[in-house]
Amino acid sequence: MSVTISIKTRKEVVDLADRMVKYGIAKSRSHAFNILIEKGIGGVIDEVRLWDRVYEKAEEFEAKGYELKHGSLWKILEEGRIE
């Protein structure tokens, strides 16, 4: 059973939750906060940092003229990872 609550938190935590949604770690901001509560912030930060680096490298490759084609990293990134 889900219960709706309102909380105040640091902007850094909200930014982390938003990046979790962007990278497909969570389906929504609410889902991201549930994961953060269950795993703890330390358990999530490393995974989000990994995806930060993946996106940065993919953008670097594109800027250098590499084309990320169908079935490649961009497809994985665009589709997300939530099952």
N, C-alpha and C positions, 0 to 999 in steps of 0.2 A: 504494500500500500504506500502510495506517495503522498507526501504532505508538502504543501508550498510554504516556504518561509522567505523572509527578506533579511539579508545580511549586509553589513558593511565590511569591506575588506580593502587592502591596499591595491592601488592601481596595478602594481606589478603582478599581483595574483590574477587580476582580471585579464591583463595582457597575456599571461601564461595560458589561461583558459581559452582565450580567443585563438591563440596559436595552436592549441590542442585540436580545436575544431577545424582550423585551416588545414592542418596536416592529417586529418582523418583519425586522430587518436580518440576523439569524442564526437558524438553525433550533434551535440548542441552545447551551449554554454552550461546549461543545467547538468548535462551528462558529464561535462568536464569537471565541474565542482564536485560531483559525486565521486569521480575517479580520484580527484585530489584528496578528498576526505578519506577514502578507503586506502589509497596507497601512501598518502602523505606527500607533501610537496617535493621532498627529496627524491621520492620514487618516480616522479614525473619529469622533473627538470632535465635529467640526463637524456630521456627519450626526445623531449622537445628540442634540446640543443642539437641532438643528432640530426633531426629533420631540418633545423635551421641551417646546418652545414650542407645538407643534401640540396636544399633549395638554392643556397648561395653558389654552390659548385655548378649546379645545372644552369643557373643564370650566367656564370662565368663562361661555361662552354658555349652557350648560345652567343654571347658577346664576342667570342673568338671565332664565330662562324660555323661551329659545329651544329648540325641539325639533329634534333632529338625527334625521331620518327615514331610512327605507330608501333605499339608493342614495347616502347622504350620507357625510359625513366619518366618523361613528361606524362605519359598515359597513366602510369602508376600514381604520379603526384596529382594529376587532375581528377582521377576517379576517387581518390581517397583510399583508405585502408579499412574502413568499417565494413563488416560483413552483415 
